[in-house]
Amino acid sequence: MIREARYSDKFHILKFCKNTFSWGDYIDDVWDSWFSEGFLFVAVSKFPVGLCHGVFFKDHVWIEGIRISPDFRRKGIASKMVQKIESIAFDKKIESSFMLIDTKNKPSILMAKTLDYKIFQTWKFYSLSPKKNNTFKIFFGNVIGINEFPHYVKSWRWVPLDQNKLNSLQSNNQIIYSGKDENKAIVILEDSEHFPNTLIATLYSGSPENTFNVILFLQNYGTEKKYQRLQILTKETLPNFEGLEHKLSFHLMQKLLS
C-alpha cells in the first residue's frame, strides 16, 4: 500500500536510510521539511518500507528521496511510488516530471528508463573550500533569460526560472557574472533550505578565465558570509583549482506527462 506519510513513519524510514550511500544519508535532515511540504509518500508492508517525495511546480513535478528498504528492493515498489506522484501531476495537468540520479546508480537509472524517463542533462557536483582572497573581478546583474536558462538549483531541486523569480534574484544580488557575451561565466546563489551554513551555486561556465574568476569570488564570498559548505552544480567540467573537488555526477532525468 502506498499512502501519505505520517510523522510516526520517520522512525521506520530512518532505520533503513542510515547507510544508503557510502557517507550515510540526508533523509533525517530533510524529513521534517518534506513532511511539512506535503506529498511525502511511504510504501507500507506491515510497516513503512519505501519513501518518495514530490514537489509540484507550475510546469513540472520534482521527484526526490526515493528510498526502499533493502529487503524489499527489486519488487517494483519504487516504480509504483513514482507513478503515484506522476498520477497527481497528471491530474494537475503538469507537463513533465524530473528526477536526479547518480550516474553510477545503474538500478535507479534502469528503473527510470523503464518508466519512460530519458536523460535530459548531466550535471556535476563540486565542493569548494572557503578562502579569503581579493583577486577576482565580478559583476552583479541580470544577464540571463528564462528561455536560455529555464532552471536553476535550489536546495538540490531544479526549479523553474520564471520572470518574477529572475527579478527577485537580481534585486537580491544573487546573480553574478564575469566576462562578456558568450564567454561569460554566470552563477546563481541560493542558501540551502535544509542544511545550515550551506551555499548552493548554479554555475553556467564560460571561458576558462571567467570560470576561474567566479570560483575565486565564491571562495571569498564563502569566507565573508561564514559558510561552512560551498556546493557548486554545473554541467561543465571545472578546471583544476585548489580547494575544488568533484564529488559526484548526476543525470537529470525527464519524462513528458502530456
DRENVEXSE-495818 format. One record per residue (C-alpha): residue number from 1; z, x, y. Coordinates in steps of 0.1 Angstrom, whole numbers, padded with zeros to 4 digits. Each point is the difference from the previous one (the first is absolute). Layout:
<pts>
+-----+-------+-------+-------+
!   k !    up !  east ! north !
+-----+-------+-------+-------+
! NUM !     Z !     X !     Y !
...
+-----+-------+-------+-------+
</pts>
This chain:
<pts>
+-----+-------+-------+-------+
!   k !    up !  east ! north !
+-----+-------+-------+-------+
!   1 !  0000 !  0000 !  0000 !
!   2 ! -0008 !  0012 !  0035 !
!   3 !  0021 ! -0013 !  0028 !
!   4 !  0012 !  0009 !  0035 !
!   5 !  0028 !  0026 ! -0001 !
!   6 !  0036 ! -0008 !  0004 !
!   7 !  0023 !  0025 !  0016 !
!   8 !  0019 !  0003 ! -0032 !
!   9 ! -0031 !  0013 ! -0017 !
!  10 !  0004 !  0033 !  0018 !
!  11 !  0025 !  0013 ! -0026 !
!  12 ! -0025 ! -0004 ! -0029 !
!  13 ! -0030 !  0013 !  0020 !
!  14 !  0017 !  0032 !  0011 !
!  15 !  0011 !  0007 ! -0036 !
!  16 ! -0037 !  0008 ! -0009 !
!  17 ! -0011 !  0012 !  0034 !
!  18 !  0022 !  0031 !  0003 !
!  19 ! -0024 !  0024 ! -0016 !
!  20 ! -0034 ! -0015 !  0007 !
!  21 ! -0013 !  0033 !  0014 !
!  22 !  0010 !  0036 ! -0005 !
!  23 !  0020 ! -0002 !  0032 !
!  24 !  0015 ! -0035 ! -0007 !
!  25 ! -0010 ! -0032 !  0018 !
!  26 !  0004 ! -0017 !  0033 !
!  27 !  0006 ! -0037 ! -0011 !
!  28 !  0037 !  0003 !  0007 !
!  29 ! -0008 !  0009 !  0036 !
!  30 ! -0024 ! -0029 !  0006 !
!  31 !  0014 ! -0028 ! -0021 !
!  32 !  0020 ! -0017 !  0028 !
!  33 ! -0029 !  0002 !  0024 !
!  34 ! -0026 ! -0013 ! -0025 !
!  35 !  0024 ! -0028 ! -0011 !
!  36 !  0004 ! -0011 !  0036 !
!  37 ! -0038 !  0000 !  0006 !
!  38 ! -0006 ! -0023 ! -0030 !
!  39 ! -0028 !  0000 ! -0026 !
!  40 !  0021 !  0023 ! -0022 !
!  41 ! -0007 ! -0009 ! -0036 !
!  42 !  0016 !  0009 ! -0033 !
!  43 ! -0012 ! -0004 ! -0035 !
!  44 !  0028 ! -0013 ! -0023 !
!  45 !  0005 !  0002 ! -0037 !
!  46 !  0037 ! -0006 ! -0007 !
!  47 !  0006 !  0021 !  0032 !
!  48 ! -0023 !  0014 !  0027 !
!  49 ! -0025 !  0025 ! -0014 !
!  50 ! -0026 !  0003 !  0027 !
!  51 ! -0003 !  0001 !  0038 !
!  52 ! -0028 ! -0005 !  0025 !
!  53 ! -0001 ! -0007 !  0038 !
!  54 ! -0026 ! -0015 !  0022 !
!  55 ! -0004 !  0003 !  0037 !
!  56 ! -0024 ! -0025 !  0016 !
!  57 ! -0022 !  0008 !  0031 !
!  58 ! -0027 ! -0021 !  0016 !
!  59 ! -0029 !  0015 ! -0020 !
!  60 !  0016 !  0017 ! -0029 !
!  61 !  0030 !  0001 ! -0023 !
!  62 !  0018 !  0033 ! -0007 !
!  63 !  0014 !  0004 ! -0035 !
!  64 !  0027 !  0026 ! -0006 !
!  65 !  0029 !  0010 ! -0022 !
!  66 ! -0015 ! -0009 ! -0034 !
!  67 !  0027 !  0010 ! -0025 !
!  68 !  0003 ! -0009 ! -0037 !
!  69 !  0029 !  0009 ! -0023 !
!  70 ! -0012 !  0027 ! -0025 !
!  71 !  0008 ! -0023 ! -0029 !
!  72 ! -0023 ! -0027 !  0013 !
!  73 ! -0031 !  0020 !  0011 !
!  74 ! -0035 ! -0005 ! -0013 !
!  75 !  0006 ! -0037 ! -0004 !
!  76 ! -0020 ! -0011 !  0030 !
!  77 !  0031 ! -0008 !  0021 !
!  78 ! -0011 !  0021 !  0030 !
!  79 ! -0034 ! -0018 !  0000 !
!  80 !  0016 ! -0034 ! -0001 !
!  81 !  0023 !  0009 !  0029 !
!  82 ! -0030 !  0013 !  0021 !
!  83 ! -0019 ! -0032 ! -0008 !
!  84 !  0030 ! -0021 !  0011 !
!  85 ! -0001 !  0016 !  0035 !
!  86 ! -0038 ! -0003 !  0000 !
!  87 !  0002 ! -0037 ! -0006 !
!  88 !  0022 ! -0004 !  0030 !
!  89 ! -0024 !  0020 !  0021 !
!  90 ! -0029 ! -0021 ! -0012 !
!  91 !  0019 ! -0032 !  0010 !
!  92 !  0005 !  0016 !  0034 !
!  93 ! -0038 !  0006 !  0002 !
!  94 !  0006 !  0038 !  0003 !
!  95 ! -0031 !  0020 ! -0005 !
!  96 !  0012 !  0031 ! -0019 !
!  97 !  0028 !  0018 ! -0018 !
!  98 !  0011 !  0036 !  0003 !
!  99 !  0023 !  0023 ! -0020 !
! 100 !  0007 !  0037 !  0000 !
! 101 !  0000 !  0020 ! -0033 !
! 102 !  0006 !  0036 ! -0007 !
! 103 ! -0033 !  0016 ! -0010 !
! 104 !  0018 !  0015 ! -0031 !
! 105 !  0014 ! -0034 ! -0011 !
! 106 ! -0028 ! -0008 ! -0024 !
! 107 !  0016 ! -0031 ! -0016 !
! 108 !  0005 ! -0017 !  0033 !
! 109 ! -0035 !  0008 !  0012 !
! 110 ! -0014 ! -0015 ! -0033 !
! 111 !  0022 ! -0031 !  0005 !
! 112 ! -0014 ! -0004 !  0036 !
! 113 ! -0036 !  0005 ! -0011 !
! 114 !  0005 ! -0025 ! -0028 !
! 115 !  0010 ! -0025 !  0027 !
! 116 ! -0032 !  0009 !  0020 !
! 117 !  0015 !  0023 !  0025 !
! 118 ! -0022 !  0029 !  0012 !
! 119 !  0009 !  0033 !  0016 !
! 120 ! -0005 ! -0007 !  0037 !
! 121 !  0012 !  0033 !  0014 !
! 122 !  0021 !  0030 ! -0011 !
! 123 !  0029 !  0012 !  0021 !
! 124 !  0022 !  0031 ! -0001 !
! 125 !  0037 !  0002 !  0008 !
! 126 !  0013 !  0031 !  0017 !
! 127 !  0036 !  0009 !  0010 !
! 128 !  0005 !  0021 !  0032 !
! 129 !  0031 !  0019 !  0010 !
! 130 !  0011 ! -0006 !  0036 !
! 131 ! -0002 !  0032 !  0021 !
! 132 !  0004 !  0007 !  0037 !
! 133 ! -0032 !  0013 !  0017 !
! 134 ! -0019 ! -0006 !  0032 !
! 135 ! -0034 !  0014 ! -0008 !
! 136 ! -0019 ! -0033 ! -0003 !
! 137 ! -0019 ! -0021 !  0024 !
! 138 ! -0004 ! -0037 ! -0008 !
! 139 ! -0006 ! -0033 !  0019 !
! 140 !  0014 ! -0035 ! -0004 !
! 141 ! -0024 ! -0029 !  0002 !
! 142 ! -0022 ! -0026 ! -0016 !
! 143 ! -0028 !  0019 ! -0016 !
! 144 ! -0006 ! -0022 ! -0031 !
! 145 ! -0016 ! -0033 ! -0006 !
! 146 !  0009 ! -0026 ! -0026 !
! 147 ! -0035 !  0000 ! -0015 !
! 148 !  0001 !  0038 ! -0005 !
! 149 !  0037 !  0001 ! -0011 !
! 150 !  0009 ! -0034 ! -0015 !
! 151 !  0033 !  0012 ! -0016 !
! 152 !  0029 !  0023 !  0006 !
! 153 !  0031 !  0009 ! -0020 !
! 154 !  0032 ! -0017 !  0008 !
! 155 !  0029 !  0005 ! -0025 !
! 156 ! -0025 !  0009 ! -0027 !
! 157 ! -0020 ! -0031 !  0005 !
! 158 ! -0036 !  0000 !  0012 !
! 159 !  0004 ! -0024 !  0029 !
! 160 ! -0030 ! -0017 !  0018 !
! 161 ! -0005 !  0014 !  0035 !
! 162 ! -0008 ! -0029 !  0023 !
! 163 ! -0004 !  0001 !  0037 !
! 164 !  0035 ! -0011 !  0008 !
! 165 !  0015 !  0027 ! -0023 !
! 166 ! -0023 !  0026 !  0015 !
! 167 !  0011 ! -0009 !  0035 !
! 168 !  0037 !  0002 ! -0011 !
! 169 ! -0005 !  0034 ! -0016 !
! 170 ! -0017 !  0013 !  0032 !
! 171 !  0026 ! -0013 !  0023 !
! 172 !  0028 !  0016 ! -0021 !
! 173 ! -0018 !  0034 ! -0001 !
! 174 ! -0005 ! -0002 ! -0037 !
! 175 ! -0036 !  0011 !  0000 !
! 176 ! -0006 !  0037 !  0007 !
! 177 ! -0032 !  0020 ! -0003 !
! 178 ! -0014 !  0035 !  0006 !
! 179 ! -0037 !  0008 !  0008 !
! 180 ! -0030 ! -0021 !  0009 !
! 181 ! -0026 ! -0022 ! -0015 !
! 182 ! -0006 !  0004 ! -0038 !
! 183 !  0022 !  0031 ! -0001 !
! 184 !  0032 ! -0019 !  0010 !
! 185 !  0030 !  0001 ! -0022 !
! 186 !  0020 ! -0032 !  0004 !
! 187 !  0035 ! -0009 ! -0011 !
! 188 !  0018 ! -0034 ! -0001 !
! 189 !  0038 !  0004 !  0000 !
! 190 !  0024 ! -0025 ! -0016 !
! 191 !  0037 !  0002 ! -0009 !
! 192 !  0007 ! -0010 ! -0037 !
! 193 !  0016 ! -0034 ! -0003 !
! 194 !  0016 !  0009 ! -0033 !
! 195 !  0012 !  0036 !  0003 !
! 196 !  0021 !  0014 !  0029 !
! 197 ! -0013 !  0029 !  0022 !
! 198 ! -0034 ! -0001 ! -0016 !
! 199 ! -0033 !  0001 !  0020 !
! 200 ! -0032 ! -0012 ! -0016 !
! 201 ! -0032 !  0014 !  0016 !
! 202 ! -0034 ! -0014 ! -0008 !
! 203 ! -0024 !  0029 !  0006 !
! 204 ! -0037 ! -0003 !  0005 !
! 205 ! -0011 !  0035 ! -0001 !
! 206 ! -0025 !  0016 !  0024 !
! 207 ! -0011 !  0036 !  0003 !
! 208 !  0023 !  0026 ! -0016 !
! 209 !  0011 !  0011 !  0034 !
! 210 !  0010 ! -0035 !  0012 !
! 211 !  0016 ! -0008 ! -0033 !
! 212 !  0021 !  0032 !  0002 !
! 213 !  0009 ! -0010 !  0036 !
! 214 !  0014 ! -0035 ! -0010 !
! 215 !  0019 !  0015 ! -0029 !
! 216 !  0017 !  0024 !  0025 !
! 217 !  0009 ! -0030 !  0021 !
! 218 !  0014 ! -0019 ! -0029 !
! 219 !  0022 !  0029 ! -0010 !
! 220 !  0014 !  0002 !  0036 !
! 221 !  0003 ! -0037 !  0003 !
! 222 !  0020 ! -0002 ! -0031 !
! 223 !  0024 !  0026 !  0014 !
! 224 !  0004 ! -0017 !  0034 !
! 225 !  0006 ! -0034 ! -0015 !
! 226 !  0023 !  0014 ! -0028 !
! 227 ! -0020 ! -0013 ! -0029 !
! 228 !  0010 !  0012 ! -0034 !
! 229 ! -0033 ! -0008 ! -0017 !
! 230 ! -0036 !  0001 !  0013 !
! 231 ! -0025 ! -0018 ! -0023 !
! 232 ! -0037 !  0003 !  0006 !
! 233 ! -0025 ! -0023 ! -0016 !
! 234 ! -0037 !  0010 !  0004 !
! 235 ! -0033 ! -0003 ! -0019 !
! 236 ! -0007 !  0037 !  0008 !
! 237 !  0011 !  0032 ! -0016 !
! 238 !  0021 !  0017 !  0026 !
! 239 ! -0001 !  0038 !  0007 !
! 240 !  0026 !  0024 ! -0012 !
! 241 !  0029 ! -0001 !  0023 !
! 242 !  0036 !  0013 ! -0001 !
! 243 !  0023 ! -0029 ! -0008 !
! 244 ! -0028 ! -0024 ! -0011 !
! 245 !  0000 ! -0010 ! -0037 !
! 246 ! -0024 ! -0022 ! -0019 !
! 247 !  0022 ! -0023 ! -0021 !
! 248 ! -0023 ! -0027 ! -0016 !
! 249 ! -0033 ! -0016 !  0002 !
! 250 ! -0006 ! -0038 ! -0003 !
! 251 ! -0028 ! -0024 ! -0005 !
! 252 !  0000 ! -0029 !  0023 !
! 253 ! -0012 ! -0028 ! -0023 !
! 254 ! -0017 ! -0031 !  0013 !
! 255 ! -0010 ! -0034 ! -0016 !
! 256 ! -0020 ! -0026 !  0018 !
! 257 !  0016 ! -0034 ! -0005 !
! 258 ! -0026 ! -0022 !  0016 !
+-----+-------+-------+-------+
</pts>
